[in-house]
Amino acid sequence: MRKLCRLFPTNKIVRTLVSSFVLILSLQSSSTIWAAKPTIDCSKIRGVCYVPTPNNEEEWRRELGYGKRVNLNAIRFWTSPKQYAISGDEYIQEVVHLVRVADECGYKSMPILFNGNMLNPETIESAAYPQADAFTTALVNALKDEPGLLMFDVMNEPLCSPYIGDAPENEQKERAEKIWTFLRREIALIQKLAPDVLTTVGYTTSWEIEESTARMIDVISFHDYTDRRQVMEDNIRLALDWGKRLDKQVINTETGCIARANPYDMVLECCLTHNVGWFAFELMIKGRCIDEHGIFYPDGTIRDAATIASMMGCFRNRNLKTVVPTNPNREGKVDHALALLRDALKEYTSDAFDYRRSDKKKLLDACEVASNILEGCELVPMSDLPSAHVQAFREDENADLWEIRKFAYGLAQRLKEVAQIF
């Protein structure tokens, strides 16, 4: 530029124009440095964590289709540096394929690169940096231009591992810093490889957020598995405080666990109240966490209607002043069901009671009426629906009539209890 300006030593106007022109050229030539981050509204994210079966596109589309019924729009899933070390580019292409299929199904994707939750301490040692860098480079280069990419979660739950939890108290700080050092390195590498792609870290809770990494990422991400509404509110508010302090958006990237007193409908209601987007854990009821997480069974049925309702912004009424108790016998239907059960249970021979002469269809028809009353009035748990037992008895040609009679009698007793009939 000095050489160009010397060509016009006495013409200030020309020198100014030349300087401006050179500046524009320099910005254009370094567009990757000045590339703008994509603009997204994290509060609009309605996502799920997803654990896909490898190389099964048909299953992916079916399961992601379930989520579209309740307007889910994003998935968060784990990738595997270990599998990359085994399969190389073949594994990377599988991840790319998943992101593309998800995009076609209406989902943006948040791949997780590293997992603190099952951390192998050897992977964060400086000697292992080249392997980590190679994985990050391969994955980021493969996904950075994919329209279905939402952002990268650089590490899931960095401090939630025996490496930290079981460490002597005087070593915990040093070990944590080793994790943060590793994370900062990988975040910087991603930003170098794909400066216009968003990054986050899935902090175990907002109390785990560490400032040096939080300043580097684009979105503040936290998890919530707390067991009381007030603690849940505190977790969200602290995350929002970090977002305000660092001028970053905030999102809850993992939440919902029925075994931790963390029901989906409660935590999603809190997120909606604070205008925070979320990823529920997890889409499917299968695999390692089958009995404590999950929304859809493999056949598309559900565990809990309240979870589905909460995903669509509808929540249970917990105000005792306005809750209207159900009245299952208002129109005499309980009396009718009891009469059907009583009649079906009265099966005699000419001289003695003989349960083997029971009419299976008559018994189950009466049981079905009773089941519909109890389920419709929400007087039985979703995990043990009477109608499911009725269906099983109907489908079993060799069903034990004595077991059906015991089941019918139990329904009669439950109806009397809820309708307060002696």
N, C-alpha and C positions, 0 to 999 in steps of 0.2 A: 504494500500500500504506500510506503514511503516513496518507492520508485515512481508510482503513478502520480503521486502528489507533486513530485519534483518536476514533472512534465508541465505543470501549470503553477509555477511558483508565485505568480502575481494575481491569479484569478481565484478569489476566495469562493465564489459561487460554484465554479467548476470543481474546485477541490472538495467542497461540501458534497456535491452530487456524486463524485467519485467515491468518497468515503462511505456514503450511504449505500451505493451500489455494491461495494466490496462487502459491507456488513450483511446485506441481504444474501449475497452469494455464500458467505461463510455460514449463515444460519441454515441455508438450504443444504449445504454440503454436510452439515452435522445434524440432520433432521432426527437421527435416532437419539441424540443427546437431548434434544428439545421436544421429543414426541410427547403429546399430551396423553394423560391417563384417560381410559374410557370413563364416561360419566354414567354411573348407575345409582339407583336409589335403593340402598340396602334394606330400608324399612319395608320394601315391597316383596322381599324374598320370602317365599313359603316353601321351604325345602325339607329334604329328608336325607339322612345318612343312608347309604346303600352299599350292600355287600353282594356284588353280582357273582353269579357262577361263571367261572372263566369260559370264554369262547362259546357262549350260548346265547346268540342274538335273539333267537325265538323267545327264550325265557325273559331276557331283558325287556323286550318290547311288551310282553304280556304284563310283567310286574310294573313297569313304568306306566302302563296303561291304567292300572289300578289307581296310581297316584293322581293321574289327570282327572279322575272322577271327583276329586276334592280340590282341584285347581292347584296342585303342587307345581312349582316351576323351576326347581333346582335340586341337584343331587350333590352330595359330598361323599367321596369315596377314597379308600386307602390304596395307594400304590405300593410297590414292593421293590426296594433296592436289592433285596436278596434274590428275587426272581429275575431282575435285570442282570445280575451277575451270572445267572445260569443261562438265560435265553437271549440276552442282548436285545438287538433291534426287534426281534420277533415279539418280545414282551412289550416293547414301546408301541409297536403297531397295534397290539391288542388294546392298549389303553386309548390310543387314538380312535380306534374303532368304537369303543364304548362311548367316548365323548360325542362322536358323530351320530351314533344311534340315539343317544339321549337328546341331542339337539333336534333330530327329526321327530322325536316324541314330545318335544315342547319343554325341554329342560336345559338349563345352563349348568355347567359342571365345575365343581371345586375339587380338584385332585389334591390329596394329601401326600407330600413327598416322604416325610420321615415321621416315625411314631415314637414319641416319648413314653407312651403308655406301656410299651413292651421293649424298652430301650436296652440294647446290648451296649454296655459302656465302651466296648472296643471300637464301636463305629464312630464315636465322637473324639477319639484320640487323633492327634495331628498326623500320625502315621497312616490313618485311614482316610484322610482328607481327599487324596486323589480318587479313591473309589466313590466317595460321596459326590465329589465334583463331577465325575464322569456320568453318574446317574442323573444328577440335576441337569447337566448340560444336554444330555440326550432327551430327557423328558420335556424340558422347557422348549428346546428347539423344535421338537415334534408338535407341540401343542400351542405355541405362542400365537400362531396365525389362525387357529381354529375359531370359527364364529361361535361355537358352543362353549368356549372356555369362559367361565365367570371370573375366577381368580385362583391363585395357588395358595393352599394352606401349607406353609413350609414345614411345620411340625405340629402334630397332634399332642396335646397335653404334655408339654416339655418336662415338667417336674413330677408327673404322676407315675412313679416307677420305684421298684425296690432300690434302685441305684441311689435315689435320694431318700426315700422313706426309711430304709433300713440302715442308712449310713450313721455312723457316730455323729452326735450333734456338732462336734467341732470340725467335722469334715463336710457338712451339708452345704455350707456357703461356697466352699471351693469347688465342690462337684457341680453345684448349680451354675457357677460362673463358667465352668467348662462347657456346659450345655449352651449357655447364652453365647459364648465365643463361637461355637460351632454354628449356631443359628445365624448369628450376624454374618458369618462368612457365606453361608448358603443364600441368605437374603440378598447380599451384595452381588453374588454371582447371578442370581435370577434377574436382578435389576440391570446388570450389564448385558445379559443375553436378550432380555425382553423388557426394555425400559417403559413400554407402554402397556404392560400387563400388571394387574393388581395383585398384591400379596397380602397375606394375613398369617397369623399364628394362632392355633386353637388353644389358648390358655385354659387350663383346667377350671379355674374360676377367675373372676375379676381380681381376686386378692393375689393371684399369681402373676399378674401383669408386671413386667419388668421394663423400665423406661427405655433402656438403650435399644432393645429390640422393638418396642412399641413405636419409637420414633422413626424406625426404618420402614416399617410396613405401612400399607395404605389404609387398611381397615382393622379396627380393634375387634377381636373375636374372643368370646369367652363361652364357657359351658356352665350349665346349671343343673345340678342334681340335688338341690337342697330340699329339705323335708318340711319346711314351714313357709307360709306365704310371706311373712315378714323378712325372713332371711333371703328368700328369693328376690324380694323387692330391693333389699340392700345390695345384693349381687348385681342386679341390673343397674341400679343407680350409680354404683361405683364404676361400672364399665362406661356408663354415659358420662360420668365425670372425667374419666380418662379421655374419652372422645372429644369432649369440650376443651379440655386442657391442651390436647395435641391437634385439634382441628381435624378430626378424622371421624368417619362413620363407624357405627357400632353394630355388631350382629351376634346373636346367640347361635353358635354353630353346632351345638350338641345338647339335647335336653329330652326329658321324658323317660322315666323309669318307674314302673309300678312296684318294683321291689325296694325302692328307696324312698317311698312316701313322696314321690315326685310325679303326680298324675299329669298326663298330657294336657287335660283341659285346664288345670290350674296354671301351669307354667305358660301355656300359650295365651291364656287370658292376660297374664302379667305382661307378656311381650306386647300384646296388642295395646294394653293400657299405656305403655311407655313408647309405643311406635317403634319397636325393635323387631327386625326381621329374624327368622329362626330356621334351624334345621332340626327336625325331630329325629330321635334315634329309636328305631330305624324303620325303613319301609316295610320289610317283610318279617313275618313271624317264622323264623327258621334259623338254624345254625347254633352257634355257641350261646347266644343270649335269648334263646327261644322262650324261656319262661318269665322273663322280666322286661323285655322290650318287644316292639313290633306292632304294626298297625294292620297289615293284611296277611291272611293266611295264603298259602300258594294257590288256592282255588279262587281267590278274590273275596272270600268272606272276611269278616272283621271280628276282632276280639271285643271291642267296646264302642258302642254308638256315641258315647260322649266324646271320645277322641276324634271321631270323624266330624262331629258337630263343631268341635273347637277349631278344627282346621278351616272351617268355613265361617268362623267368627261367631258361633253360637255356643253359649255356655250354660251350665247347670245353674239353677236358682238356688243360692245358698242363704237366702234371707228368710228366716223363719217367720217373719212378719207377713210375708207375701206368698210363701209357698202354700199351695192348695193340696191337702192330702187327698189321695185317691179314695174313691168309695166303690169298691168292686161289686157291691151288692145293691147299688142304687136302683137298678131296674130288675132286681131279683135274679140276676144271672148266677150268683153264687148258690142260691137256693136251688136253681135249676141244675147246676153242675153237680151239687151234692146228691140230688135225686137220681141223676144219671149214674153216678158212681155207686150209690146204694143199690140201685137196681141191678147193675152189672156184677156187683160183688155177691149178690144173692143167687148162687147157683147150687141147687140141691138135687140129689137123686130122690127116689120115692121114700127112702127111709133114713138117709143120712147125708151130711154135707160131703161133697166130693169136688175139690177144686179142679180136678182134671176135666170136669164137664163145663168149666168156665168158657164163655164165648169170648175168644181173643179180640175179635173186631169190636164187639160191644164194649169191652173193657177199655180198649185203646181209644175209641171214639169219645168215651166219657173222660178219659185222661187228657185228650187233646183239648176239650172244652176247658177243663180246669187249668191246663197249662197256659192257654191263651189268656185267661183272666189274670193269672199270676204274673205272666211276662208283660202283658199290656199295661198293668198297673205298677210295674217295676218292683215287684215284691219277692223276686228271686235273683240270685247272682247270674250275670251273663256267662260266667265260666261253667255253670252247671244248669243249663236250660232244661226244664222238663220236656219241652217239645223235642229236644234232641234225643232224649230217652224214648219218647214215643216213636220217633222216626226209626231209631235203632231196633226197637221191638217189632215194628211193622216189617222191617227188612229182614229180620231173622225168622226164617220158617220154623226153626226149632227152639224159639224163645220159650223159656220156662214160664209156664202159666202162674206158678206160685210167685215168682219174682215180679210178674206184671201185677198180680193182685196186691203184693206188698207195696209196690210203687203207687198203685191207685189209692190204697188206704192212706199212704203218706200225703198224697195230694189233698185228700179229703180233710185230713187233720190240719194241713196248712191253710186251706180255705176257711175252715172254721175259725182258726186263729186270727187271720187278717180281717175277717168280716165280723169277728166277735160274736160268733154263734155257738151256743151250748148244745 
